[in-house]
């Protein structure tokens, strides 16, 4: 009876249906079948009915919505210099958060130990039992094989993380499904849900210590063959002979000239005490002339590269996130300026270039969305409902 209930929940989650009548019209299922499947979802705590809205066909209908209190997910956004963790309801709303300065260069063991400790602290402080946790989502600043939940190759920002069983470790600790993905993909997914409606396709670009991108089309992350999609920072913008040395060992990469790490290095060479991209932003926000100039130059260079990306991918929304976006007038303005100069008018006609509406919370909100897309998928919901109907021996 409920083998396709998950599909009905999907229609409601995506905003395509609000009432039982909508579901009947969209699916072609009978009224009794829709009623039975919706009742299954309500009884299991996935859906709630509230209020009524007028119907063109007769009596007002109850409005169906996701029951955010059915369970929770835990999210972690891991950055090179800090991490954010959150406890979120099933609508993706953070119920509690914590931010901590740490270094991913310390390796996965101490970082994951901190994540687990803070997650358990958030649950305890909120009075939520561990048994109500349905899933975990983690964003990592590196290429990830989502199928295995592992970083797929060495990167200087993540020494010791390559092939570490991140997903398996956390699943063992909490006994629920865990999704690990590149942080830009997570941010793109979070921003897509914040920007709806009319935000597909959405291209998200993160500019912080490094530079990465993620794209969402119709609610789904666009993935490459080997987890290397969106590696914008290693697009070549200069010849190997002329370009600055990148942390990857090559010369001329975008990140070597326009990332937060590159700007911090340039300012240190001028005698400033600037350890990382956040410090660059803090300096620029005080009106420091050279920091402001460098941030604007980075925006122009990145805008050049994004003009090609826009011509190739034709997104509806280009959302900019990461540390440098905090210097909006100089960075976001420069990206827009160069992007529109270099993009064909028909590719940019309907494009919106925006700073992330989620700000520095884009990563953790996106990580929660990674978990939600898994635990609330049609297949996962149908499996859960089938388990509820199994007779007790």
C-alpha positions as CSV (number, residue, x, y, z in Angstrom):
1,X,0.0,0.0,0.0
2,X,2.8,2.4,0.8
3,X,5.4,1.3,-1.7
4,X,5.1,4.7,-3.5
5,X,4.4,6.9,-0.5
6,X,7.9,8.2,-0.7
7,X,7.2,9.7,-4.2
8,X,4.2,11.6,-2.7
9,X,6.4,13.0,0.0
10,X,8.9,14.0,-2.6
11,X,6.2,16.0,-4.5
12,X,5.3,17.8,-1.3
13,X,9.0,18.5,-0.3
14,X,9.7,20.0,-3.7
15,X,6.7,22.3,-3.5
16,X,4.9,20.7,-6.4
17,X,1.9,19.6,-4.3
18,X,0.2,21.0,-1.2
19,X,-3.0,19.0,-0.8
20,X,-4.3,15.5,-1.4
21,X,-6.1,16.9,-4.5
22,X,-2.8,18.1,-5.9
23,X,-1.3,14.6,-5.4
24,X,-4.3,12.9,-7.2
25,X,-3.9,15.3,-10.1
26,X,-0.2,15.0,-10.4
27,X,0.1,11.2,-10.0
28,X,-3.1,9.9,-11.5
29,X,-3.6,7.7,-8.5
30,X,-7.1,7.1,-7.1
31,X,-8.4,9.1,-4.2
32,X,-8.4,6.1,-1.9
33,X,-4.8,5.2,-2.8
34,X,-3.6,8.7,-2.2
35,X,-5.5,8.8,1.1
36,X,-3.9,5.6,2.3
37,X,-0.4,6.6,1.4
38,X,-0.8,10.1,2.9
39,X,-2.2,8.5,6.1
40,X,0.9,6.2,6.2
41,X,3.1,9.3,6.0
42,X,1.2,11.2,8.6
43,X,1.1,8.2,11.0
44,X,4.9,7.7,10.6
45,X,5.5,11.4,11.4
46,X,6.8,12.5,8.0
47,X,3.8,14.7,7.2
48,X,1.4,16.9,9.1
49,X,-1.9,18.4,8.0
50,X,-2.6,22.0,9.0
51,X,-5.1,24.7,8.0
52,X,-7.1,24.6,4.8
53,X,-7.0,26.3,1.4
54,X,-9.7,26.8,-1.1
55,X,-10.1,24.2,-3.8
56,X,-11.3,24.9,-7.3
57,X,-13.2,21.6,-7.2
58,X,-15.2,21.9,-4.1
59,X,-14.6,21.9,-0.3
60,X,-11.4,23.5,1.1
61,X,-8.5,21.0,1.5
62,X,-6.1,20.4,4.3
63,X,-2.6,21.7,3.5
64,X,0.1,19.0,3.7
65,X,3.6,19.9,5.0
66,X,6.7,18.2,6.2
67,X,6.6,17.4,9.9
68,X,9.9,18.9,11.0
69,X,9.6,17.4,14.5
70,X,9.7,13.8,13.2
71,X,13.4,13.6,13.7
72,X,16.7,15.5,13.4
73,X,19.9,15.5,11.4
74,X,23.4,16.5,12.4
75,X,25.5,18.6,10.1
76,X,29.2,19.6,10.0
77,X,30.9,22.1,7.7
78,X,34.7,21.6,7.9
79,X,36.9,24.5,6.8
80,X,40.6,24.7,6.7
81,X,40.8,27.0,9.8
82,X,37.5,26.3,11.6
83,X,34.4,24.1,11.7
84,X,30.7,24.6,12.2
85,X,28.3,21.9,13.5
86,X,24.6,22.1,13.8
87,X,21.5,20.2,14.9
88,X,18.7,20.6,12.4
89,X,15.1,19.6,12.0
90,X,13.7,17.9,9.0
91,X,12.9,21.1,7.3
92,X,16.7,21.9,7.4
93,X,16.3,24.6,10.0
94,X,19.2,24.8,12.5
95,X,18.0,24.2,16.1
96,X,21.5,24.7,17.6
97,X,24.9,25.5,16.3
98,X,28.5,25.6,17.4
99,X,31.7,27.1,15.8
100,X,35.2,26.2,16.7
101,X,38.7,27.3,15.5
102,X,40.6,24.2,14.4
103,X,43.1,23.1,11.7
104,X,42.2,20.4,9.2
105,X,46.0,20.0,8.8
106,X,45.9,18.3,12.3
107,X,44.4,15.2,10.5
108,X,41.0,13.5,10.5
109,X,41.2,11.8,13.9
110,X,41.2,14.9,16.2
111,X,38.8,16.8,13.9
112,X,36.2,13.9,13.8
113,X,36.6,13.4,17.6
114,X,35.7,17.1,18.0
115,X,32.7,16.8,15.6
116,X,31.3,13.8,17.5
117,X,31.8,15.5,20.8
118,X,30.1,18.7,19.7
119,X,27.2,16.8,18.1
120,X,26.5,14.9,21.3
121,X,26.7,18.1,23.3
122,X,24.2,19.8,21.0
123,X,21.8,16.8,21.3
124,X,22.1,16.9,25.1
125,X,21.7,20.6,25.4
126,X,18.6,20.5,23.2
127,X,17.1,17.5,25.1
128,X,17.1,15.4,21.9
129,X,17.7,11.7,22.3
130,X,20.3,10.1,20.0
131,X,17.6,7.7,18.7
132,X,15.8,10.7,17.0
133,X,18.9,11.3,14.8
134,X,18.0,10.1,11.3
135,X,21.1,11.1,9.4
136,X,24.5,13.0,9.2
137,X,25.8,15.4,6.6
138,X,29.4,16.6,6.3
139,X,31.0,19.1,3.9
140,X,34.8,18.8,3.3
141,X,37.0,21.3,1.4
142,X,38.3,18.7,-1.1
143,X,37.3,16.2,-3.8
144,X,35.1,13.5,-2.4
145,X,33.8,10.2,-3.7
146,X,30.2,10.4,-2.4
147,X,29.7,6.7,-2.9
148,X,32.4,5.9,-0.4
149,X,32.4,9.1,1.7
150,X,36.2,9.5,1.3
151,X,38.5,12.3,0.1
152,X,39.8,10.9,-3.2
153,X,43.2,12.5,-3.5
154,X,45.8,14.3,-1.6
155,X,45.5,18.1,-1.2
156,X,47.8,20.3,0.9
157,X,44.9,21.6,2.9
158,X,44.0,18.0,4.0
159,X,47.1,16.1,4.9
160,X,46.2,12.6,6.0
161,X,42.6,12.8,4.9
162,X,43.0,11.0,1.6
163,X,41.0,7.7,1.6
164,X,40.2,8.1,5.4
165,X,36.9,6.3,6.0
166,X,35.0,9.5,7.2
167,X,31.5,8.2,6.4
168,X,32.1,4.7,7.8
169,X,33.6,6.1,11.0
170,X,30.7,8.4,11.7
171,X,28.1,5.8,10.7
172,X,29.5,3.4,13.2
173,X,29.5,6.0,16.0
174,X,25.9,7.1,15.5
175,X,24.3,4.1,13.7
176,X,22.6,6.1,11.0
177,X,23.4,7.0,7.4
178,X,26.1,9.7,6.8
179,X,26.7,11.6,3.5
180,X,30.1,13.2,3.0
181,X,30.6,15.6,0.0
182,X,32.7,18.5,-1.2
183,X,31.8,21.7,0.7
184,X,30.9,23.7,-2.4
185,X,28.4,21.0,-3.4
186,X,26.9,21.2,0.0
187,X,26.7,25.0,-0.1
188,X,25.1,24.9,-3.5
189,X,22.4,22.6,-2.3
190,X,21.7,24.7,0.8
191,X,21.6,27.9,-1.3
192,X,19.3,26.3,-3.8
193,X,16.7,25.6,-1.1
194,X,17.1,29.1,0.3
195,X,16.7,30.7,-3.1
196,X,13.7,28.8,-4.4
197,X,11.6,29.3,-6.4
198,X,13.2,30.0,-9.8
199,X,16.7,29.2,-8.8
200,X,17.5,26.3,-11.1
201,X,20.1,25.8,-12.4
202,X,22.2,27.3,-9.5
203,X,25.9,27.6,-9.6
204,X,27.6,28.3,-6.2
205,X,31.2,29.5,-6.0
206,X,33.1,29.5,-2.7
207,X,36.1,31.8,-2.4
208,X,37.9,31.4,0.9
209,X,41.3,29.7,1.5
210,X,40.7,28.0,-1.9
211,X,38.2,28.3,-4.7
212,X,35.5,25.7,-5.5
213,X,32.2,25.4,-7.2
214,X,29.0,23.3,-7.0
215,X,26.0,23.2,-9.2
216,X,22.4,22.1,-8.5
217,X,19.8,21.4,-11.2
218,X,16.2,20.7,-10.2
219,X,17.2,20.0,-6.6
220,X,20.0,17.6,-7.4
221,X,23.8,18.2,-7.2
222,X,25.4,17.9,-10.6
223,X,28.3,15.4,-10.2
224,X,31.3,14.4,-12.3
225,X,32.6,10.9,-13.0
226,X,35.3,10.9,-10.2
227,X,34.3,13.5,-7.6
228,X,36.5,16.1,-9.2
229,X,33.7,18.4,-10.4
230,X,33.8,22.1,-9.5
231,X,37.6,22.3,-8.9
232,X,37.5,25.9,-10.2
233,X,40.7,26.9,-8.3
234,X,42.9,24.9,-10.6
235,X,41.6,26.4,-13.8
236,X,44.7,27.8,-15.5
237,X,44.7,31.6,-16.0
238,X,48.4,32.1,-16.9
239,X,51.1,30.2,-18.7
240,X,53.2,27.9,-16.5
241,X,56.2,30.1,-17.1
242,X,54.5,33.3,-15.9
243,X,52.0,32.2,-13.2
244,X,52.6,32.0,-9.5
245,X,53.2,28.6,-7.9
246,X,50.0,26.9,-6.7
247,X,49.8,24.6,-3.7
248,X,49.0,21.8,-6.2
249,X,52.5,22.1,-7.5
250,X,51.5,23.7,-10.9
251,X,51.8,27.3,-11.9
252,X,49.2,29.7,-13.2
253,X,46.1,28.3,-11.3
254,X,43.3,30.6,-10.4
255,X,43.7,29.9,-6.7
256,X,47.4,30.9,-6.8
257,X,46.3,34.4,-7.8
258,X,42.8,35.0,-6.5
259,X,42.1,32.8,-3.4
260,X,42.1,34.0,0.1
261,X,45.4,32.1,0.7
262,X,47.0,34.0,-2.3
263,X,45.9,37.4,-1.0
264,X,47.1,36.6,2.5
265,X,50.5,35.7,1.1
266,X,50.7,38.9,-1.0
267,X,49.9,41.0,2.1
268,X,52.5,39.1,4.2
269,X,55.1,39.9,1.6
270,X,54.3,43.6,2.3
271,X,54.9,43.1,6.0
272,X,51.3,42.7,7.1
273,X,50.4,40.1,9.8
274,X,47.8,38.2,7.8
275,X,47.7,34.5,8.4
276,X,44.6,33.5,6.4
277,X,41.7,34.6,4.2
278,X,39.6,35.7,7.2
279,X,42.4,38.1,8.2
280,X,42.4,39.5,4.6
281,X,38.7,40.3,4.9
282,X,39.1,41.9,8.3
283,X,41.8,44.1,7.0
284,X,39.8,45.1,3.9
285,X,36.7,45.9,6.0
286,X,38.8,48.4,8.0
287,X,39.5,50.3,4.7
288,X,43.1,49.1,4.3
289,X,43.9,50.3,0.7
290,X,46.1,47.4,-0.4
291,X,43.8,44.7,1.0
292,X,40.9,46.3,-0.7
293,X,42.7,46.6,-4.0
294,X,43.7,42.9,-3.8
295,X,40.2,41.8,-3.0
296,X,38.8,43.8,-6.0
297,X,41.5,42.4,-8.3
298,X,40.6,38.9,-7.2
299,X,37.0,39.6,-8.0
300,X,37.9,40.7,-11.5
301,X,40.1,37.7,-12.2
302,X,37.4,35.3,-10.9
303,X,34.8,37.1,-12.9
304,X,36.8,36.4,-16.0
305,X,36.8,32.6,-15.3
306,X,33.1,32.6,-14.3
307,X,32.2,34.3,-17.6
308,X,33.4,31.1,-19.3
309,X,31.5,29.0,-16.8
310,X,28.3,31.0,-17.4
311,X,28.6,30.6,-21.1
312,X,29.1,26.9,-20.8
313,X,26.5,26.1,-18.1
314,X,23.9,28.9,-18.4
315,X,22.8,29.0,-14.8
316,X,19.8,31.0,-13.6
317,X,21.5,32.0,-10.3
318,X,25.3,32.5,-9.6
319,X,25.7,32.6,-5.8
320,X,29.0,33.7,-4.3
321,X,30.0,32.5,-0.9
322,X,33.1,32.2,1.3
323,X,35.2,34.7,3.2
324,X,35.9,37.2,0.4
325,X,32.2,37.7,-0.2
326,X,32.0,39.6,3.1
327,X,33.7,42.5,1.3
328,X,30.6,42.8,-0.9
329,X,31.1,46.2,-2.6
330,X,34.6,45.4,-3.8
331,X,34.5,41.6,-4.4
332,X,31.0,40.9,-5.5
333,X,30.8,44.1,-7.4
334,X,34.0,43.3,-9.3
335,X,32.8,39.8,-10.2
336,X,29.6,41.2,-11.6
337,X,31.4,43.9,-13.5
338,X,33.8,41.5,-15.3
339,X,31.3,38.7,-15.7
340,X,28.8,40.9,-17.6
341,X,31.6,42.4,-19.7
342,X,32.9,39.0,-20.8
343,X,29.7,36.9,-21.1
344,X,27.5,36.8,-24.2
345,X,24.3,38.7,-23.6
346,X,22.0,35.7,-24.3
347,X,23.8,33.6,-21.7
348,X,23.6,36.4,-19.0
349,X,20.1,37.7,-19.9
350,X,18.3,36.0,-17.1
351,X,21.3,35.5,-14.8
352,X,21.2,36.7,-11.2
353,X,24.6,37.2,-9.5
354,X,24.1,37.3,-5.8
355,X,26.0,37.0,-2.5
356,X,24.9,33.9,-0.7
357,X,21.7,34.5,1.3
358,X,23.0,32.1,3.9
359,X,26.3,33.9,4.5
360,X,28.8,31.9,6.5
361,X,26.1,29.4,7.4
362,X,25.8,28.2,3.9
363,X,28.1,25.3,4.5
364,X,26.4,23.8,7.6
365,X,22.9,24.4,6.2
366,X,24.1,22.7,3.0
367,X,25.6,19.8,5.0
368,X,22.2,19.3,6.7
369,X,20.6,19.2,3.2
370,X,23.0,16.5,2.2
371,X,21.6,14.3,5.0
372,X,18.0,15.3,4.3
373,X,18.2,14.4,0.6
374,X,19.3,10.9,1.7
375,X,17.0,10.2,4.6
376,X,13.9,11.8,3.0
377,X,14.5,10.3,-0.5
378,X,11.5,8.3,-1.9
379,X,13.5,5.1,-1.6
380,X,14.5,5.7,2.0
381,X,11.0,6.7,3.1
382,X,9.4,3.6,1.4
383,X,11.9,1.3,3.2
384,X,11.1,2.9,6.5
385,X,7.4,2.6,6.0
386,X,7.8,-1.1,4.9
387,X,9.8,-1.7,8.2
388,X,6.9,-0.2,10.2
389,X,4.5,-2.6,8.6
390,X,6.5,-5.8,9.3
391,X,4.8,-8.0,11.8
392,X,6.5,-8.4,15.2
393,X,7.6,-12.0,15.7
